[in-house]
Structure formats: C-alpha cells, structure tokens
Amino acid sequence: MDNTASKNKSSTNIEAPDSYNSHVVTQKQSFIYLSIKRIFDIVGAFAGLIVTAPVFILISFLYLFGDNKGPVFFCQRRVGKNGELFKMYKFRSMILNAEEVLKNNKVLYNKYLENNYKLEQDEDPRITKIGKLLRRTSLDELPQLINVLKGEMSLVGPRPVIQEELKEYEARLADFLAVKPGVTGYWQICGRSNVSYPERTDLEFYYIDNQGFKLDIKIIVNSIILVATRKGAY
C-alpha cells in the first residue's frame, strides 16, 4: 500500500515503447471529443460528489468510530495516461497491513497472481466486513470521482492498472497508455471481475479503437444498471 505522493514527477512515469508518441491517439480522440468529454467529466464528477456526500459521511463515520478504525481512503499507485503514475483513491475495504498479509501467505499470493491479481472475497483475509459491502455495491469506487476532477482519470476509459499488469498490454502498450483511464469502461459492462486476461485486454482495446460519445453514454448507462443489480462486482 503506497500512500505517499511522489515529489519528483520525472520518477512517476512509465517508460513507453520507442514507438509511442502523440500520434498514437486514435482518430476518435478529436479535439472536440476530448474537450467535451473533459467538461462532462468535471460536471459529472462534481455532481456525483454532491449527491453521494451523505455516503462519504456515513462511510467515514464507520471507519473513524467503528471496529475497523483507520484511514477512510485507500490510495494506490496506478498507471495513467502517457504512463504517468498517480494515486487512485478508493474507500478502504481492506485491513491496514493488507499487502503485507497477502505477501506473507505464499499460497494465496501465488493464487492472487495466477488469478489476474484478485481473490474470491470468501478466501481473501484482507477484506473487512464493511469492505465486503462496499465492494458488492461498488461504493468503494466513489472516491475516484476526485481523481476525475483532478484530471487523472475520466468517467469512462480503460481501467487504471498497477505497473505489474502492463505486461498484459505489451502488444499495444503505446495505444493503452495514450488514453486516460476511467472510473468505468467497456470491460466493466462486459463482465468486470468475471472477465480475466487476456479477454480483458481485448475489451479495453475495443474501447480505445471505438471510443466516442455514443459508446461513452452506453457504458455509463449500463454501468449504472450493473451497479444497481450488483453484477460482476467482488
């Protein structure tokens, strides 16, 4: 778990392949599309934070005064657009020393790596009781609206990955790094946790190759439906 911000910006970039440059951005990423999308991100994230403010207060109260006292937010370094690392925010759904606990359990850690960087909730010793509820309802993702306001993420885009996962995108890493990651995306509406690598990369690249207003709206609408029905989340 990394809760410290880097002071040296040059040290927070992932080195992209030699073929990477600004021309990698697909034709769908026109100036008009990106500009309107950014405006929509700001308005949507701001409105979302206002509407969900009571949820922030309730969850903060549970972690500050409940049985799982500790930080309300979990911050993890993820890879953003152009390979720049940023701190992605989530409501904490795990115990404080989660990473240490997982790595100390060699069997579970190997299973975690082999299972595309995830474990079933029932076998994951890191997840708190509150965390299980947050994950099932996707409420743990709400703080990423802050990342959207900061310009590190978009409401819609490929899922931000950790550095170890970049190897899954090597065939088209430059294309993947050319797009801002999103709170939700095509992968999420096509199965989310039920879809693993390499199928996940195919879904992410489908979005990258076909992104536009129509697809973004479709993803947002379907994401709301999936959250309401709690499908694909754990």
Residue pairs with C-beta under 8 A, 6 or more apart in sequence:
1 74
1 75
1 76
1 98
1 99
2 75
2 76
2 77
2 87
3 71
3 75
3 87
5 87
6 12
6 85
9 84
12 84
12 85
12 86
13 82
13 83
13 84
13 85
14 79
14 83
14 84
14 85
14 163
14 166
14 177
15 83
16 82
16 83
16 173
16 174
16 177
17 173
17 174
19 174
20 173
20 174
20 177
20 178
24 174
24 175
24 178
25 178
25 179
26 175
26 178
26 208
26 209
26 211
28 209
28 210
28 211
28 212
29 178
29 179
29 211
33 211
33 212
33 213
36 213
37 154
37 156
37 213
37 216
38 151
38 154
40 155
41 148
41 149
41 154
41 155
42 148
42 149
44 148
44 155
45 145
45 146
45 148
45 149
45 155
46 149
48 142
48 145
49 56
49 145
49 146
49 149
52 142
52 145
55 139
55 142
56 142
56 143
59 72
59 91
59 130
59 134
59 139
60 72
62 68
62 130
63 69
63 70
63 71
63 72
63 92
63 130
64 72
66 130
67 129
68 95
68 128
68 129
68 130
70 92
70 96
71 92
71 96
72 91
72 92
73 89
73 90
73 91
73 92
73 143
74 89
74 90
74 91
74 92
74 93
74 94
75 87
75 88
75 89
75 90
76 87
76 88
76 90
76 162
77 85
77 86
77 87
77 88
77 162
77 163
78 85
78 86
78 87
78 88
78 160
78 161
78 162
78 181
79 85
79 160
79 161
79 162
79 163
79 166
79 177
79 181
80 86
80 152
80 153
80 160
80 180
80 181
81 177
81 178
81 179
81 180
81 181
82 177
82 178
83 177
85 163
86 147
86 150
86 152
86 153
86 160
88 144
88 147
88 152
88 153
88 160
89 143
89 144
89 146
89 147
90 140
90 141
90 143
90 144
91 134
91 139
91 140
91 142
91 143
92 128
92 131
93 127
93 128
93 130
93 131
93 132
93 134
93 135
93 140
94 126
94 127
94 128
94 131
95 101
95 125
95 126
95 127
95 128
98 126
101 125
101 126
102 108
102 109
102 112
102 125
102 126
103 109
105 125
108 119
108 123
108 124
108 125
111 119
112 118
112 119
115 196
116 196
116 197
116 200
117 162
117 164
117 165
118 193
120 234
121 127
121 132
121 135
121 234
127 135
131 140
133 139
134 140
135 233
135 234
136 230
136 233
136 234
137 227
137 230
137 233
138 227
138 230
138 233
141 183
144 153
144 183
145 183
147 153
147 183
148 154
148 155
148 183
152 180
153 160
153 180
153 181
153 182
153 183
154 180
154 181
154 182
154 183
155 182
155 183
155 184
155 216
155 220
156 182
156 183
156 184
156 185
156 207
156 216
156 219
156 220
157 179
157 180
157 181
157 182
157 185
157 207
158 176
158 179
158 181
158 182
158 185
158 187
158 204
158 207
158 208
159 181
159 182
159 185
159 187
159 188
159 204
160 181
160 182
161 168
161 169
161 181
166 173
168 197
168 198
168 200
168 201
169 176
169 201
169 204
171 201
172 205
175 205
175 208
176 204
176 205
176 208
178 208
179 207
179 208
179 211
184 219
184 220
184 223
185 204
185 207
185 219
186 203
186 204
186 206
186 207
186 215
186 219
187 195
187 200
187 203
187 204
187 207
188 219
188 223
188 226
188 232
189 218
189 219
189 222
189 223
189 226
190 203
191 232
192 226
192 231
192 232
192 233
193 232
193 233
193 234
194 232
195 203
207 215
207 219
226 232
226 233
227 233
